[in-house]
Amino acid sequence: MTGSTAAPVDAPADPREPWSALPEAGLDLLFRTARSHKAWLPRPVTDTLLRDIFELAQFGPTSTNGQPARLVFVRTAEGKARLGPALHAGNVSKMMQAPVTAIIGHDLAFHHHQHRLFPHRDVAAEYRADPEHAHTTAMRNGTLQGAYLMLAARARGLDCGPMSGFHNEIVDAAFFAGTSVRSNFLCNLGYGDAAVLLPRLPRLAFDDVCSFA
Ligand SMILES: Cc1cc2nc3c(=O)[nH]c(=O)nc-3n(C[C@H](O)[C@H](O)[C@H](O)COP(=O)(O)O)c2cc1C
């Protein structure tokens, strides 16, 4: 704890202060014991829970508050049948077994909402003038929002199984035809079967990938 004066008992805790930071068990849930799951327990995931994780994830930051991610939660047999042909063979059963498969896409025309989401500057004009910049921005921030979604899901006790082994153009034709939305990656959501997990693969060390400047 920093400072020498005790806070009043009813003062709201500052979540950035170390004494009120996420407990170790929360860090385990989000990172240290969380795995990428490939097999799923037959336990349903409600639409209410999906809405809840979205409501958490939407607070993650995006450039010019653009929020380009567009999500489809595929959880019906009809939806799964539409998604199936897009997947690489090794991913089909992982998707079919999962209670929900989220398609994480991004809207290349996300700037249509910028006047509402970032009203103090006309950034839509900047994106319109430079479509390549708009597309890069959509991809960058849509990817970030997909990551926020995975952490929100983990925070609510769900497991994730992200997958990029699929044909984006098939998913786009099946789910986003006639729109400016493009798929990025898929993420199975549910309660993973930890019994079939292989041991964790190594991570690169701080000194392998980080430097100071
Ligand atoms: C964007 C992305 C794409 C991935 N694509 C696949 C995939 O197509 N099939 C698969 O089985 N796993 C896929 N994975 C899972 C990774 O292999 C896994 O996250 C990584 O090996 C770390 O595993 P761990 O989280 O259990 O430690 C993907 C992960 C990410 C983040």
The ligand as an ORCA input file, in Angstrom:
! r2SCAN-3c Opt
* xyz 0 1
  C      -5.718    -16.819    -33.765
  C      -5.556    -18.258    -33.345
  C      -5.741    -19.266    -34.266
  C      -5.639    -20.605    -33.883
  N      -5.967    -21.568    -34.787
  C      -6.100    -22.836    -34.364
  C      -6.633    -23.827    -35.236
  O      -6.988    -23.566    -36.377
  N      -6.781    -25.095    -34.740
  C      -6.414    -25.423    -33.461
  O      -6.580    -26.567    -33.068
  N      -5.880    -24.493    -32.630
  C      -5.740    -23.216    -33.034
  N      -5.259    -22.260    -32.184
  C      -4.840    -22.639    -30.813
  C      -3.334    -22.469    -30.580
  O      -2.619    -23.519    -31.152
  C      -3.124    -22.365    -29.064
  O      -3.760    -21.190    -28.616
  C      -1.657    -22.329    -28.650
  O      -0.995    -23.496    -29.031
  C      -1.529    -22.132    -27.142
  O      -2.210    -23.160    -26.465
  P      -2.612    -22.995    -24.916
  O      -3.476    -21.772    -24.848
  O      -3.362    -24.235    -24.561
  O      -1.362    -22.825    -24.157
  C      -5.292    -20.926    -32.546
  C      -5.059    -19.886    -31.631
  C      -5.202    -18.591    -32.009
  C      -5.023    -17.494    -30.981
*
